């Protein structure tokens, strides 16, 4: 098995790129990574046809958001489940996206999802949201304290 250098000062014999490598840590710090994409207009159409989905999928603070922002929240909720290994009694209401004063998104968990995170030793959840065209995307990295 070849090892990936954590830092390189000059290109190696097989590496003309040079630069610095940022290899994944193999120390158990990362619990899981989740990613999900949502078709914005498809979700909006589902909500138009079945208005009860607003209450099922979204917390009160999320319901008044734009279609794109709601789709990004659905993607975030799905990505959390994937990062935590899909806890069985996951509820859409157990996860919400909030923003720091500088508008950086972060996750707030409760219920079964919070219990799953705590049982896995999760200390940090990193979240990235994006939407472009008709697609919303979310990526979540669940991380333990460095051992």
ABEGO torsion letter per residue (X at the ends): XBBBBABBABBBAABAAEEBBBBBBAAGABABBBBBBBBAAAAAAAAAABAAAAAAABBAAAAABBAAAAAAAAAAAAAAAAAAGGBAABBAAABBBBBBAAGBBBBBBBEAAAAAAAAAGBABBBBBBBBBEABBBBBBBBBBBBX
